[in-house]
Amino acid sequence: MTYLLTRNRLLWMEENLAKQQLLSYVVMAGELVWHILNYLKLIPKRKRHLSRDYSVAFLQGKDYFL
């Protein structure tokens, strides 16, 4: 479900945010960095509110770019 939400979010941004696309990608890049750090267990446990599996699914949504 997370994978599909991530992929579809990127598709929606492409179709509907033409004028704000750069800002949207900056926000997504920040989320990407957080999920990579969470996957690598570099986020302190007290700030890790999402599971590692959630981060894996988020990162798999990258196939939007392929």
C-alpha positions in Angstrom: 0.0 0.0 0.0 2.8 2.4 0.9 4.6 1.7 -2.4 1.5 2.5 -4.4 0.8 5.6 -2.4 4.3 6.9 -3.0 4.2 6.2 -6.7 0.8 7.6 -7.2 1.7 10.7 -5.2 4.6 11.4 -7.6 2.3 10.9 -10.6 -0.3 13.2 -9.1 2.4 15.9 -8.4 3.6 15.6 -12.0 0.1 16.1 -13.5 -1.2 18.8 -11.0 1.6 20.8 -9.7 3.3 22.1 -12.8 4.1 25.5 -11.3 5.1 24.1 -7.9 6.8 21.0 -9.1 10.3 22.0 -8.0 9.1 22.7 -4.4 7.2 19.4 -4.4 10.4 17.5 -5.4 12.4 19.3 -2.7 9.8 18.1 -0.1 10.0 14.5 -1.5 13.8 14.6 -1.4 13.6 15.5 2.3 11.3 12.5 2.8 13.6 10.3 0.8 16.6 11.2 3.0 14.6 10.5 6.1 13.5 7.1 4.8 17.0 6.1 3.8 18.3 7.1 7.3 15.4 5.2 8.9 16.2 2.1 6.7 19.8 2.2 7.8 18.7 2.6 11.4 20.4 6.0 11.8 17.2 7.7 13.1 17.1 7.6 17.0 14.5 5.1 18.3 12.6 7.9 20.0 12.1 9.7 16.6 11.5 6.6 14.6 7.7 6.8 14.3 7.6 4.6 11.1 8.8 1.1 10.8 11.7 0.0 8.6 9.3 -1.9 6.4 7.4 1.3 5.7 10.6 3.0 4.7 11.4 0.1 2.4 8.0 0.4 0.7 8.4 4.2 0.4 11.8 3.7 -1.3 10.4 1.1 -3.7 8.1 3.8 -5.0 11.1 5.2 -6.8 10.2 3.1 -9.9 8.1 6.1 -10.9 11.4 7.6 -12.1 12.3 4.6 -14.3 
